[in-house]
């Protein structure tokens, strides 16, 4: 569940905007001006969003480091999702807590149910010793008055990979990087804004200032989210104003992915091999870390982001490609340097908008035109969108393949499907999975809930001129780059 986090986003975006201003002015290395950001956003003497100005300023300082693509502390970690330790301390440490409902009953059901001796009877109520408690939950189940509450931290509850742990001494949450799939679910669930991701606005600004050809790649989830009149042309105009050379819709790469994914599906279907999609990096991370026996079942076709980047770099090897979308896991995908001609940087919508605002640029209404891809590609951002596109392409090309697909989104359903595949009990032929509920349109960095912009999104997509999915590929030299993760694996490409 995402928090009602307007206040949390404000401090995050205020920091990003101030950092971007200094970066554009070439003053970010000026220690005095850099340190002044904390005092500007928390001038004092009265605190604005925490207990005191000193804590607020430390939070701002740690967020400045994140804005530079660094860890908030001095430690080194390749993980994109990071804990802002200065902001994490307010949540309860103990998972099971005795409430005022306790009647201190004679039966002592809770105490008798505890196998570890963690419960004693106080003067007014039972007491659970957190140093002894094993968090088994037997006491809560046994209490006839429901007097024992289970308090699971929101970040821990939201994590589909069980990667959030608590430091027993400090109470600060920690991320088990061996389990973390970098989906960002914990980021938007934390009511204190204590978890965030590394940001690459400084890197992008530096590339612009150095005169490099920087091209933005805007994800199809943007269609409709910013209002019915803010179109892909709005993004192109705004990005050019801040120094980008151009903008390409990632829907182009989605059309590429559809055709090559369809080829893999048909081949696997004939062989009787079950496969999964590869578009969602958090899903791919989940398989690699938690279901390693299924790695060979992942489609080798690259994601639309990688496909679009490869196409652009085939045209100009020196181009700097920047993916702009609702996904934090894309940052981990871009950081994977084993993927040839990958995207150079990833910005979320909010991060990119603050980069624009640092130069006084806003997204403004523009006419729907210059559609670069099919409507099916634009719907890749919706749960089931990949399957719908692949099946449409097979129909358009007259290819017979009665494939059945399990279309799942959200941690619980995704893990259920993978478990069935692991034990050879999956009834479908393929799995299309996205870790975010509803697909990318439910991503952790969307600025609106899907239902709030669904009408505008459908209106924009429905205005897309009719075209076959394969028509998009005819506009590019598909022989100039590979559409597979291992470009040696598919010699024909």
PyMOL commands that set and color helices and strands:
alter all, ss='L'
color gray80, all
select helices_A, chain A and resi 6-24+31-41+53-67+85-87+109-113+138-142+154-158+185-189+201-209+220-222+232-241+251-271+281-290+292-297+304-315+329-335+349-357+375-381+385-396+411-422+440-442+450-462+469-473+478-480
alter helices_A, ss='H'
color red, helices_A
select strands_A, chain A and resi 81-83+96-98+119-121+126-128+148-150+164-166+173-175+195-197+214-218+246-249+275-276+320-325+345-348+405-409+430-434
alter strands_A, ss='S'
color yellow, strands_A
deselect
rebuild
show_as cartoon
